[in-house]
Amino acid sequence: MKRIRFKIYNMQLALKKLEEAFFKSLMILSAISILSVLLFIIYSIVRKGLPSLNWEMISEIPTGGFYLGKEGGILNAIIGSIYIVIGSVIFSIIISLPIVMYINFHLKKNSFYKEVCRFSYDILFGIPSIVYGAFGFVVMIYFGLKASLLGGIVTVGMLILPIMIRSIDEVARRVPNELIETPQALGSTKFEMIKVIIRQIMPGITTAILLSVGRAIGDAATVLFTAGYTDSIPTSFNQQTATLPLAIFFQLGSPIEEVQNRAYAAALILTIIVLILSLSARFFSRKLSKNKI
Amino acid sequence: MIKFRIVKDKIARHTMSGLTVLSLTFLFLIATGLFFKALPIMQSKNIWDLLSASSWKPFKGEYGFLPYIISTLQVTAIAIIIALPVSLLTAIYLTEYANSRVKKIAYPFVDVLSGIPPVVFGVWGIITIVPFISDKLAPHFVEFSTGYTVLAGGIVLAIMIIPLIVSILSELFNAIPKEMREASLSVGATKWQTIKKVVLRKSLSGIIAAIVLAISRAFGETIAVLMVCGNTAIIPKSIFESCYPLPALIANNYGEMMSMPDYESALMFAALLLFVIIVLFNAGSRFILIRIERKYAL
């Protein structure tokens, strides 16, 4: 009797072990599949884009229209994207930095207002870019503006504002109390104290900027109505401008193979830019943790 | 001199507080802006009729949103069905089993995946998923498929939302106190039993919140889905037919339709619909996640 019970117990244990082994292998399988999907994506983009990637691609603007033209490159889109990104990042950092500083260093520790703010930035973060795009367009029409570089900058700025706020907030909350108290004990005003703190969290701000740049450069739906599309490089704020994602999107719709190839090359360029940005964001955030007090 | 510094401090303080208030009203501004633009169509037609009618003929004044709503739901459902098990298993593995070396490689990978722009996912979908469906997969089930299908949209979307779910779930599992796990292990439970009965059960509400957050992300995704789903305004009968989700509808038509006020208003109604659903979903799940975070932090 005892022996049988012991055997049953052993079998149950073996079953449990089997179940665990089964699920563990499933877990490893899914983790590996996620990694391999990423590698596969990069591989297929490189394979399609590399043959048509050449110097002409990044040094010339398209000739004969982006839809039917066979010659030229995507310089207009690269420059356009750079303009949009620089403009929108400056725009959103001017707004987000004071907000984060106010929430973290002016409001009381357990204030309800602080929670309300963070909560609403989280919600703003979730709003899809097409809604930002449509809303931006509505506002622009209300003020009688046409699709332009400026419109694109402001709308993309709005889109990355919550990202910027959330990631700067993440480092600002971890500022040690001593750093907040010491300048004030020496008689500085809060504004002067904040200047000290900003210097301290600079690597964190850099990471936030890189993250936002990554998002801003890749987003197509916001600039679709607000920045327009053109074959030339804009020379002022009220001209339309091309961007990389839209260049990919429009050129892929062309029936001509050369133009489609240009889209694949553009996709490769965009992927490389984004990979560099995300790697340097990692680098900076590691640097930040090294300087921890 | 001292006075000047104090004045400067006061100015800075008021600017900061002003900007904060302004940013809070932004959500409200978007809501009212979209609402007033969508008002004409809501007044001339019953909202319920708009949502349940299936004929979309703007030039005859028929605006039925049902095909778009069904398409959005189907694509989102496929994306969640594919993404959820994979990311749940991966998150459990990374938080419970993996050693620090694996973690050091895996988390950056997930980060990189989440940073890839939607349009690149779209291109990838066109060059790999779409031909795969039309040449390999679809012939087993239906006679003909272009590959630009509900399924293609779902697969691409699934891969886009996986990093989001993995990172939220990992944070969630990490937040569960070690003592709970140790208590379970010390009474003789195996590691897997502990995960099943303690970790997963304790974080159930958080998992649901993460899913809802992922759904709202999937709902609003535009370009990637638009590129692979075919864009025909019919109610898809199988996953091998093309579809037309709401965000794609707005993206494809909005810029040109300024001349027809009714059409424009209908598209704004679509944007409003998207906005309301996503704000509700986001607010609900964020609320739950924040509460969980606070509960375990104390």
HADDOCK unambig.tbl for C-alpha pairs under 7 A between the chains (distance, minus, plus):
assign (segid A and resid 20 and name CA) (segid B and resid 192 and name CA) 5.53 0.50 0.50
assign (segid A and resid 27 and name CA) (segid B and resid 89 and name CA) 4.75 0.50 0.50
assign (segid A and resid 27 and name CA) (segid B and resid 90 and name CA) 5.47 0.50 0.50
assign (segid A and resid 27 and name CA) (segid B and resid 93 and name CA) 5.69 0.50 0.50
assign (segid A and resid 28 and name CA) (segid B and resid 93 and name CA) 6.93 0.50 0.50
assign (segid A and resid 30 and name CA) (segid B and resid 86 and name CA) 5.29 0.50 0.50
assign (segid A and resid 30 and name CA) (segid B and resid 89 and name CA) 6.60 0.50 0.50
assign (segid A and resid 30 and name CA) (segid B and resid 90 and name CA) 5.85 0.50 0.50
assign (segid A and resid 31 and name CA) (segid B and resid 90 and name CA) 4.94 0.50 0.50
assign (segid A and resid 35 and name CA) (segid B and resid 109 and name CA) 6.77 0.50 0.50
assign (segid A and resid 38 and name CA) (segid B and resid 113 and name CA) 6.28 0.50 0.50
assign (segid A and resid 41 and name CA) (segid B and resid 124 and name CA) 6.31 0.50 0.50
assign (segid A and resid 44 and name CA) (segid B and resid 124 and name CA) 6.89 0.50 0.50
assign (segid A and resid 45 and name CA) (segid B and resid 124 and name CA) 6.57 0.50 0.50
assign (segid A and resid 95 and name CA) (segid B and resid 19 and name CA) 6.81 0.50 0.50
assign (segid A and resid 98 and name CA) (segid B and resid 16 and name CA) 5.04 0.50 0.50
assign (segid A and resid 99 and name CA) (segid B and resid 16 and name CA) 5.66 0.50 0.50
assign (segid A and resid 99 and name CA) (segid B and resid 19 and name CA) 6.32 0.50 0.50
assign (segid A and resid 99 and name CA) (segid B and resid 20 and name CA) 5.26 0.50 0.50
assign (segid A and resid 102 and name CA) (segid B and resid 16 and name CA) 5.76 0.50 0.50
assign (segid A and resid 102 and name CA) (segid B and resid 17 and name CA) 6.49 0.50 0.50
assign (segid A and resid 117 and name CA) (segid B and resid 24 and name CA) 6.81 0.50 0.50
assign (segid A and resid 120 and name CA) (segid B and resid 24 and name CA) 6.84 0.50 0.50
assign (segid A and resid 123 and name CA) (segid B and resid 279 and name CA) 6.31 0.50 0.50
assign (segid A and resid 123 and name CA) (segid B and resid 282 and name CA) 5.87 0.50 0.50
assign (segid A and resid 123 and name CA) (segid B and resid 283 and name CA) 6.28 0.50 0.50
assign (segid A and resid 124 and name CA) (segid B and resid 27 and name CA) 6.84 0.50 0.50
assign (segid A and resid 126 and name CA) (segid B and resid 217 and name CA) 6.84 0.50 0.50
assign (segid A and resid 126 and name CA) (segid B and resid 282 and name CA) 6.59 0.50 0.50
assign (segid A and resid 127 and name CA) (segid B and resid 275 and name CA) 6.77 0.50 0.50
assign (segid A and resid 127 and name CA) (segid B and resid 278 and name CA) 6.59 0.50 0.50
assign (segid A and resid 128 and name CA) (segid B and resid 220 and name CA) 4.91 0.50 0.50
assign (segid A and resid 128 and name CA) (segid B and resid 221 and name CA) 6.53 0.50 0.50
assign (segid A and resid 130 and name CA) (segid B and resid 222 and name CA) 6.68 0.50 0.50
assign (segid A and resid 130 and name CA) (segid B and resid 247 and name CA) 6.59 0.50 0.50
assign (segid A and resid 131 and name CA) (segid B and resid 271 and name CA) 5.93 0.50 0.50
assign (segid A and resid 131 and name CA) (segid B and resid 275 and name CA) 6.85 0.50 0.50
assign (segid A and resid 135 and name CA) (segid B and resid 30 and name CA) 6.46 0.50 0.50
assign (segid A and resid 135 and name CA) (segid B and resid 34 and name CA) 6.75 0.50 0.50
assign (segid A and resid 189 and name CA) (segid B and resid 6 and name CA) 6.89 0.50 0.50
assign (segid A and resid 189 and name CA) (segid B and resid 9 and name CA) 6.36 0.50 0.50
assign (segid A and resid 190 and name CA) (segid B and resid 9 and name CA) 6.57 0.50 0.50
assign (segid A and resid 191 and name CA) (segid B and resid 9 and name CA) 5.14 0.50 0.50
assign (segid A and resid 191 and name CA) (segid B and resid 12 and name CA) 6.67 0.50 0.50
assign (segid A and resid 214 and name CA) (segid B and resid 115 and name CA) 6.73 0.50 0.50
assign (segid A and resid 218 and name CA) (segid B and resid 117 and name CA) 4.56 0.50 0.50
assign (segid A and resid 218 and name CA) (segid B and resid 118 and name CA) 6.93 0.50 0.50
assign (segid A and resid 219 and name CA) (segid B and resid 117 and name CA) 6.57 0.50 0.50
assign (segid A and resid 220 and name CA) (segid B and resid 223 and name CA) 6.75 0.50 0.50
assign (segid A and resid 221 and name CA) (segid B and resid 222 and name CA) 6.67 0.50 0.50
assign (segid A and resid 221 and name CA) (segid B and resid 223 and name CA) 6.48 0.50 0.50
assign (segid A and resid 221 and name CA) (segid B and resid 251 and name CA) 6.93 0.50 0.50
assign (segid A and resid 225 and name CA) (segid B and resid 255 and name CA) 5.93 0.50 0.50
assign (segid A and resid 245 and name CA) (segid B and resid 119 and name CA) 6.01 0.50 0.50
assign (segid A and resid 267 and name CA) (segid B and resid 120 and name CA) 5.93 0.50 0.50
assign (segid A and resid 271 and name CA) (segid B and resid 116 and name CA) 6.73 0.50 0.50
assign (segid A and resid 274 and name CA) (segid B and resid 115 and name CA) 6.93 0.50 0.50
assign (segid A and resid 274 and name CA) (segid B and resid 116 and name CA) 6.58 0.50 0.50
assign (segid A and resid 275 and name CA) (segid B and resid 112 and name CA) 6.83 0.50 0.50
assign (segid A and resid 278 and name CA) (segid B and resid 112 and name CA) 6.38 0.50 0.50
assign (segid A and resid 278 and name CA) (segid B and resid 115 and name CA) 6.96 0.50 0.50
